[in-house]
């Protein structure tokens, strides 16, 4: 397929993506709402029998080593917290998409999901370091979704992974995004933005997909977008990427205007991300 | 003899003289793998170091010394000394070949984000005085390496998605 055909095919696939469950959409949207609490989460989860059973399964999983079994959903939600309930809901609603093998990036099944989860954890940990207030739960959700577009465009990148790497090393493309655009007319950031729009998710989530590699280009929510930008890089540096494109992106050094993060702060954040990831990896990956 | 893989996670290390074994560590990113090849005893060690300095978390250093360069190297060398029967690090240095891989960085990195470079420097500063400076290395750049070493062959292979596999 040529570039125009690829672009049309990607647009068609996005338009045909199944919608998220109502409970997953509501939970993802909740993070962007200023005032909400655990009671709102409980209310949404309670209306979805499958999600309720999943949340109870997660809260009682061996990894948490609880002394007693939790039966009440209110109790489960308060123990897990908003981020882990959102993770459970997204895994349930879009697990096939987010855990699929990314042939176009030479990434195995599950790699995108692991990268998304690690980025989400890093984003939540970085949020308090932003110079303007950034909501940690919102940052977490943005981290979970930021690379969504790869799940769709991967199919059209076909066997390009090795060639793109080589072309970037030879200076023919500034980064992986530019290569994606050259082949498909669209990159994974823009594709992710379109998927969020299709799913009618709140604007900050869609914008964090669109601008996570170039946060300076965004008109709003720059603090949040720089948090997701750095969280993505932290996940890649820690070895959890999505195959051939891992680390083939540019650090926007202007982050210093938006976050207070020195060498010691970064080291501690990496350590904390590793610890939290180890805790939830067995449950969700 | 069948070849069994011993997998080393972040902050872990493994030593082996089992000639049928291979030691493997996945997706190093900015982490660094140091590979110790002790030819006289045909023993191999591999450590997956994440950060240069344990002072940021003595708790983790106590539980998982391999996480940091300064606590990890003494910990693995202690086990290598026992395994090889050499006793001291002086004895160990004779006949030891050290290789290093990893320490990647993101494009346009600044000093703060160049954890890979800091890891490499910290490790070298520890290894040089022991007479165990790396004889070969594949470090830096923007890719995440997976490393495999065969105990019997002492050969070290690096692979990366989209780049294939090559020998160090």
Interface residues (C-beta under 8 A of the other chain):
Chain A: X105 X106 X107 X161 X162 X164 X165 X175 X233 X236 X237 X238 X239 X240 X241 X243 X244 X245 X246 X247 X248 X249 X250 X251 X252 X253 X261 X262 X263 X264 X266 X267 X268 X270 X271 X274 X275
Chain B: X10 X11 X26 X27 X28 X29 X30 X31 X50 X51 X53 X56 X57 X60 X67 X104 X105 X106 X107 X108 X109 X110 X111 X112 X113 X115 X116 X118 X142 X143 X144 X161 X162 X163 X164
